Amino acid sequence: MNAPILEVKHLTKHFPLKNALGAKTGQVRAVDDVSFALQKGETLGIVGESGCGKSTTARLLMQLIAPTAGDVLFEGKAVGSSELPLKEFHRQVQMVFQDSYSSLNPRLTVETSIAFGPQMHGVSARDAVVRARDLLDRVGLDPKRFAGRYPHELSGGQRQRVNIARALAVQPRIVILDEAVSALDKSVEAQVLNLLLDLKDAFDLTYLFISHDLNVVRYISDRVMVMYLGQVAELGETESIFATPLHPYSQALLASMPSMDPDHRTEAPPIAGDPPNPINPPSGCRFHTRCKFAQAACSVNAQPLLAYKANQHYVACEFFAANAHLSIASTEKAAAELTEVHA
Amino acid sequence: MNAVLDFNTVAASAPAAVIEHLRVTFTGGASPVRAVNDVSLTLKRGETLALIGESGSGKSVTLRSLLRLHPPKKTQISGRIEVSGRDVLAMNTSTLAAFRGRVASMIFQEPLLALDPVYSVGDQIIESIQRHIKVSRAEAHARALKLFEQVRIPSPERRLAAYPHEMSGGMRQRVMIALALACDPELLLADEPTTALDATVQIQILLLLRELQSRLGLSIIFVTHDIGAAVEVADRIAVMYAGQIVEEGDVRTIMRSPRHPYTQALLQSRAHGSLAKGSRLATIGGAPPDLANLPPGCAFAPRCNFADDGCKQSEIALVSLTPKHHARCRKTEQESPPSGGEG
């Protein structure tokens, strides 16, 4: 396997909670020891419910917030080190946010917004404007009509196209899409998803695609990472995860997708209750409070990520083989393959 | 001057709700916005109807008109709205106040905004009960407790004393449902009740609504942009576009043989599991029309592959395909049979 373009090692972010006097009263364990690698040219989807740390992970990757612990390596170089200063890293990795309106400067025309990034990286103003107009064309907005417009003059879908063009203006290698299509109407969402696929091919991009919409993630991702309360529950190739989810949480999450068949509606909720608060996450396996397979040991032992199929499918549950109702033979086979990841 | 209505006298044979030629125009802005343009529908008793559409299609405006929730000075409403045989548009203020919550009540998308932050949730339900029904506080409290059990709130007695901010999103939505059901309404209106919830919680609330509907014999109008949510709860689906119902029929018909080009495109533009990797989604070009400046003919014509000049000239009549399946389109005979209904 090739060396990954981006590596994340034991990434951790704890937000301190303080009382009115400033004394520390606890901490939100937003991201807790998350490790994964992004391969060049792939799309890695991150799914999970609110509070699972998927957006915090994205912000940590972009160095928008400082991690409590852990490292981010871009092509083997530590981000923020003398080898790879932040400014250079930000030329390589760009982000598109969910709210297309608040992520654009309302006082700048879209052309100026798109041209701003390249100028910061030493492109002349004239060349930057040429690039901006070219990118507007590439994202499906006619530069003659749109270059001089302000964000409020555009629809949500058009604004998100501008945000994508702006992210691409510095010619990045990786684009992080944090719920980038979630605020769009379905018919517009489909247009933007198609655009993202076209641009990925045209510019040889690698995507980290964060969404709560499992259908969209399945459609666009090569691999999927399922997060629960700040930790990785399962990571693997998209079809492997969707066909045989191994972690009880992934199983419940996938079974929670509404049926599209009126004759096969969902009979009973796959799990009860809401995700717990990440301020005081449950001990041991964080999912044990909602897990129908939970055993006494689950509330004590934290679950490391285990390989089910090496390099293809990882799961943070010791009992996954039994839970997935795998045959005895395959359980043994899986057990033989068990090697701890990131050792 | 407590206008407690004698709602028992209403003929039990009247449909739960009848809307005829409803038009809603908002006049507060620079130019009038025609949010609803000639909507007619009938909801039978015990039936669940889903109004689906994208943002700006008029689905929430239609729903809110049933309780007359629009600001009267900035809204022109014409047409006819009857709930359980009562003319809603003719009600005076006190009749309307007695009608809301007692005959028809609403569940909103954001329970945190809809619930009062300074009263415990129990107090809010008790107030609502005592507002409409002559019972002592103790009786109202007992009733509130029963409601909490009905919507499956764990440790209901303790939860009655809780404030909205102390509850999780799913629990707050259960409180919202309990509040809406406090006075045994005949008609339940639900405005995107699961949109703000996480996937594993959303399915719990959808199934709760389905269960309450069948147990209490409620009539429900359910507004959503999520086709899957509609399939899970609804008997019938009405698809809205630019303030009109463009197609209406039972769930199976709409999912399996949609006849309006917009419905077909909406179903085909969804990302779903059976799509091949890297294939592009079918999209609807363009964007929904500006409601302040609607075209004279079919509002979908500028985005429709089947449209001709005739579609752009005058309003399109509703065509009855079967007695229970209607589409507002001149071309229902000519379209290619759609695929639709995949999982």
Interface residues (C-beta under 8 A of the other chain):
Chain A: E49 S50 S155 G157 Q158 D185 K186 S187 V188 E189 A190 Q191 L193 N194 L197 H212 D213 L214 N215 V216 R218 Y219 I220 D222 F242 A252 L253 S256 M257 P258 S259 M260 D261 P262 D263 R265 T266 A268 P269 P270 I271 A272 G273 D274 P275
Chain B: E54 S55 S168 G169 G170 M171 D198 A199 T200 V201 Q202 I203 Q204 L206 L207 R210 H225 D226 I227 G228 A229 V231 E232 V251 R252 M255 A265 L266 S269 R270 A271 H272 G273 L275 K277 G278 R280 L281 A282 T283 I284 G285 A287 P288 G341 E342 G343
